[in-house]
């Protein structure tokens, strides 16, 4: 795999009702000379429909508001149904874009050719965020844990908060005699894909399951749909623990610092960005596909390896110029300095590095129109 020295990534779009339309939009026009422009370029009009990752909801809201403010005749509809649902909807031609915390697999890219044309679909990073391991233990807001301990907790092998393994790393914490309730996603989730990828790599002697967007059904615990669902369940359940995009974790919950090398790294956007700096581009993909392979076992100081990169998944070609222009205008706003700043403020995500932003913009510009 070719090394890509990246940096900070951030942000994504809005939330709205999902109007399942085929690959088309309302009328989209380029304004005459002198019309209003935004960071993304000339103002456009029309409706763009997408669905996918719920982890990016806060960033989606920020992007929707910013883009629609700059383009008064444009509307973005996004339904946070989960990464897997988003990719399936794009493949089916039901939406014009998907948000996904996991890039499309080879078989999905092949299936996308039916609706997206011979070039299929492309994955463009637009959001980076740490996955927080968050818990509800009264009086405890910070814990230090290594990957093996986290894996044993989610596998049900460590069942109580005063377990010796937790106490050994946190001698000053007031850990109660309280049962641990692991909470996981019930839907196919890019967050689950990234979290299990971290566990499979960093705790491989404990985590025997392969990385997957579907949580292993054999493991104990409770489940809930979407990022908001697992956060709500943990907030309402004493002793519960989950994994979720950090943007959704509330102040009422505690967070885990991950052991990296010989030190512990807290959850921050900067630490997530540092981990993405170590990513490599997945080989064998189309020239403008920016799927990234993350190093989950890094020992680089200050890097937080339980990180997710969320992608805008787009058709490489749309059936008409109007649709392609609106897709590119919206994507350009998300990738712009203005769009990245708005999303970072809303979602605690890390802005795209200059290098990755430039590559993402080039990939976006490659989107074309024509007969499928």
C-alpha positions in Angstrom: 0.0 0.0 0.0 1.2 3.5 -0.8 1.8 5.7 2.1 -0.3 8.8 2.5 0.9 11.3 5.0 -2.3 12.8 5.9 -3.4 15.0 8.8 -6.7 16.3 10.0 -10.0 15.4 8.6 -13.4 16.5 9.5 -17.0 17.0 8.9 -20.1 16.0 7.1 -23.5 17.1 6.4 -27.0 17.3 7.5 -30.1 15.4 8.5 -33.5 15.4 6.9 -36.2 13.1 5.8 -35.1 10.6 3.2 -36.9 11.0 -0.1 -35.8 8.0 -2.0 -35.4 9.2 -5.6 -33.4 7.6 -8.3 -30.1 9.2 -9.5 -31.6 12.6 -10.3 -32.4 15.9 -8.7 -34.7 18.8 -8.9 -33.7 21.3 -11.6 -30.1 22.5 -10.9 -28.8 25.6 -12.7 -25.5 27.5 -12.6 -26.3 31.1 -11.9 -25.5 34.0 -14.3 -22.3 36.0 -13.8 -22.4 38.1 -10.7 -24.6 35.7 -8.7 -23.8 34.9 -5.1 -20.9 32.5 -4.5 -19.7 30.5 -1.5 -16.5 28.8 -0.4 -17.7 25.9 -2.6 -18.0 28.0 -5.8 -21.0 29.4 -7.7 -24.4 29.1 -6.1 -26.6 26.2 -7.2 -30.2 25.1 -6.8 -31.9 21.7 -6.5 -32.3 18.8 -4.0 -29.7 16.3 -3.1 -30.6 13.1 -1.3 -28.3 10.9 0.8 -28.3 8.5 3.7 -25.8 6.6 5.8 -23.6 7.0 8.9 -25.3 8.3 12.0 -22.0 9.1 13.6 -21.7 12.2 11.3 -25.1 13.7 12.2 -23.7 16.7 14.0 -21.4 17.5 11.1 -24.2 16.8 8.7 -26.3 19.4 10.4 -23.5 22.0 10.2 -22.9 21.3 6.5 -26.6 21.4 5.6 -27.0 24.7 7.3 -23.9 26.2 5.8 -24.5 25.0 2.2 -28.2 25.9 2.1 -27.3 29.4 3.5 -24.8 29.9 0.7 -27.2 28.4 -1.9 -30.7 29.5 -1.1 -32.3 27.4 -3.8 -30.5 24.2 -2.7 -31.8 21.6 -0.3 -29.8 18.6 1.3 -31.8 15.6 2.5 -29.9 13.1 4.7 -31.2 10.3 6.8 -28.8 8.7 9.3 -29.7 5.1 8.8 -26.2 3.6 9.3 -23.2 3.2 7.0 -24.3 -0.1 5.6 -27.7 1.2 4.7 -26.2 4.2 3.0 -23.9 2.1 0.8 -26.8 -0.2 -0.1 -29.0 2.8 -1.0 -26.3 4.2 -3.3 -25.8 0.8 -5.0 -29.6 0.6 -5.5 -29.7 4.1 -7.1 -32.1 5.3 -4.3 -29.8 8.2 -3.3 -27.2 10.5 -4.9 -24.6 10.0 -2.2 -23.9 7.9 0.9 -22.1 8.7 4.1 -20.1 5.8 5.4 -17.6 5.2 8.2 -16.2 2.3 6.2 -15.1 2.5 2.5 -16.9 0.3 0.0 -15.6 -3.2 -0.3 -14.6 -4.6 -3.8 -17.9 -6.5 -4.2 -19.8 -3.3 -3.4 -17.8 -1.3 -5.9 -18.6 -3.9 -8.5 -22.3 -3.8 -7.7 -22.3 0.0 -7.9 -21.5 -0.1 -11.6 -25.1 -1.0 -12.5 -26.5 2.3 -11.3 -23.3 4.5 -11.3 -21.9 3.4 -14.7 -18.8 1.5 -15.7 -16.5 3.5 -13.4 -18.7 2.6 -10.4 -18.4 4.6 -7.1 -15.6 6.4 -5.3 -14.8 6.9 -1.6 -13.7 10.4 -0.6 -12.7 11.1 3.0 -14.4 14.1 4.5 -14.6 13.5 8.3 -12.2 12.2 11.0 -13.2 11.5 14.5 -12.1 9.4 17.5 -14.3 6.6 18.6 -14.8 7.2 22.3 -15.2 4.2 24.7 -17.7 5.8 26.9 -19.2 4.5 30.2 -21.7 5.3 32.9 -20.1 4.9 36.4 -21.1 7.4 39.0 -18.2 9.5 40.2 -15.8 8.2 37.5 -15.1 10.3 34.4 -11.7 9.0 33.2 -10.3 5.5 33.0 -7.0 4.2 31.5 -7.4 0.9 29.7 -5.4 -1.2 27.2 -6.9 -2.9 24.2 -6.9 -6.4 25.8 -8.9 -5.1 28.8 -11.4 -3.3 26.5 -11.8 -6.4 24.4 -12.4 -8.6 27.5 -15.1 -6.1 28.7 -17.0 -6.2 25.4 -16.7 -10.0 25.2 -18.1 -10.3 28.7 -15.0 -11.8 30.1 -14.6 -8.9 32.5 -17.9 -8.5 34.2 -17.5 -6.0 37.0 -16.2 -2.5 37.3 -13.9 -3.3 40.3 -12.2 -6.1 38.4 -8.5 -6.4 39.2 -7.5 -5.7 35.6 -9.4 -2.3 35.6 -8.1 -1.5 39.1 -4.5 -2.2 38.2 -4.5 0.5 35.6 -6.6 2.9 37.7 -5.4 2.6 41.3 -6.9 6.0 42.3 -10.3 5.5 40.8 -13.3 4.8 43.0 -14.5 1.7 41.2 -17.8 0.3 42.5 -18.9 -3.3 42.8 -21.2 -2.8 39.8 -21.9 -5.1 36.9 -20.7 -4.0 33.5 -23.3 -3.9 30.7 -21.7 -3.7 27.2 -23.9 -1.8 24.7 -23.4 -2.2 20.9 -25.0 -1.1 17.7 -27.9 -3.2 16.4 -27.6 -1.9 12.8 -24.8 -2.4 10.4 -22.4 0.4 11.3 -19.2 1.9 10.1 -18.4 2.8 13.7 -18.7 -0.9 14.6 -16.5 -1.8 11.6 -13.8 0.6 12.8 -14.1 -0.3 16.5 -13.9 -4.1 15.8 -11.0 -3.4 13.4 -9.2 -1.7 16.2 -9.9 -4.6 18.6 -9.0 -7.3 16.1 -5.6 -5.7 15.5 -4.7 -4.3 18.9 -6.2 -7.1 21.0 -5.8 -10.0 18.6 -5.1 -12.5 21.4 -8.5 -11.7 22.9 -10.7 -10.5 20.1 -11.2 -13.7 18.0 -13.9 -12.2 15.6 -13.0 -10.5 12.3 -13.6 -6.8 11.9 -17.2 -6.3 10.7 -20.0 -3.7 10.6 -22.2 -6.2 12.3 -21.6 -6.8 16.0 -20.9 -10.5 16.8 -24.2 -12.0 17.8 -22.7 -14.5 20.2 -21.5 -11.8 22.6 -23.4 -10.6 25.6 -24.9 -7.1 26.2 -27.6 -4.8 25.0 -28.0 -3.2 21.6 -29.5 0.0 20.2 -29.9 1.5 16.8 -27.6 4.3 15.7 -25.1 6.4 17.6 -27.8 8.3 19.4 -29.4 5.0 20.5 -26.3 3.5 22.2 -25.5 6.8 23.8 -29.0 7.1 25.2 -28.9 3.5 26.5 -25.6 4.0 28.3 -26.8 7.3 29.8 -29.8 5.6 31.2 -28.0 2.4 32.4 -25.7 2.4 35.4 -22.6 0.4 34.7 -23.0 0.5 30.9 -20.2 1.0 28.4 -20.3 1.5 24.6 -18.3 2.8 21.7 -19.5 5.9 19.8 -18.3 8.8 17.7 -16.9 11.3 20.2 -19.2 14.1 18.9 -22.2 12.3 20.4 -20.8 11.5 23.8 -22.3 13.7 26.5 -20.6 15.3 29.6 -22.6 13.0 31.8 -20.5 10.0 30.5 -17.0 9.0 31.3 -14.3 8.2 28.7 -11.5 5.8 28.3 -7.9 6.8 27.6 -6.3 4.2 25.3 -2.9 2.7 25.9 -0.6 3.4 23.0 2.9 2.1 23.5 3.8 2.9 27.1 1.5 5.8 27.6 -2.3 6.5 27.6 -3.9 8.8 25.0 -7.1 10.7 25.8 -9.9 11.2 23.2 -9.2 14.3 21.1 -9.6 15.3 17.5 -5.9 16.1 17.4 -5.0 12.6 18.5 -7.3 11.1 16.0 -5.8 13.2 13.2 -2.3 12.1 14.2 -3.4 8.4 13.8 -4.8 9.2 10.4 -1.4 10.7 9.4 -0.1 7.1 9.5 -2.7 5.8 7.1 -2.0 4.2 3.7 -4.1 4.3 0.5 -5.7 1.0 -0.3 -4.1 -0.3 -3.4 -5.9 -1.6 -6.4 -8.6 1.0 -6.3 -9.5 3.6 -9.0 -7.2 6.5 -9.3 -9.5 8.9 -7.6 -10.7 6.5 -4.8 -9.2 7.5 -1.4 -10.0 4.5 0.7 -7.6 4.5 3.7 -6.0 1.6 5.6 -5.5 2.7 9.3 -2.6 1.5 11.5 -4.5 0.3 14.6 -1.3 -1.0 16.4 0.7 2.2 16.2 3.0 3.1 19.1 3.5 6.7 18.0 3.1 9.0 21.0 -0.1 11.0 21.0 -1.9 9.0 18.3 -5.4 7.6 19.0 -5.8 4.5 16.9 -9.6 3.9 17.6 -10.4 6.4 15.0 -12.9 6.5 12.2 -12.6 8.1 8.8 -16.0 8.8 7.3 -16.4 8.9 3.5 -18.6 10.6 1.1 -19.5 7.8 -1.3 -20.4 9.1 -4.7 -21.0 7.7 -8.2 -18.0 8.4 -10.4 -20.6 9.5 -13.1 -24.2 10.7 -12.9 -26.8 10.6 -15.6 -26.9 14.4 -16.2 -24.7 17.4 -15.7 -27.3 19.0 -13.3 -26.9 16.1 -10.8 -23.2 16.0 -11.1 -22.8 19.7 -10.6 -24.9 19.7 -7.4 -23.0 16.7 -6.0 -19.7 18.4 -6.7 -20.9 21.8 -5.3 -22.0 20.2 -2.0 -18.9 18.1 -1.7 -16.7 21.1 -2.4 -18.4 23.0 0.4 -17.8 20.1 2.8 -14.2 20.0 1.8 -13.7 23.8 1.9 -12.0 25.6 4.8 -15.4 27.1 5.7 -17.2 23.7 5.6 -14.5 22.0 7.6 -14.5 24.7 10.2 -18.3 24.6 10.7 -18.3 20.8 11.0 -15.3 20.8 13.4 -17.1 23.3 15.7 -20.3 21.2 15.7 -18.8 17.7 15.9 -15.4 18.0 17.6 -13.8 16.5 14.5 -10.4 17.3 13.0 -10.1 19.5 9.9 -8.7 17.9 6.8 -5.0 18.3 6.3 -4.0 20.5 3.4 -2.6 17.4 1.6 -5.6 15.2 2.1 -8.0 18.1 1.3 -6.2 18.7 -2.0 -6.4 15.0 -2.9 -10.1 14.9 -1.9 -11.0 17.9 -4.0 -9.2 16.4 -7.0 -11.2 13.2 -6.6 -14.4 15.2 -6.3 -13.7 17.1 -9.5 -13.2 13.8 -11.4 -17.0 13.1 -11.0 -18.6 13.4 -14.5 -21.9 13.2 -16.2 -23.1 11.0 -19.1 -25.2 8.0 -20.1 -24.9 5.1 -17.7 
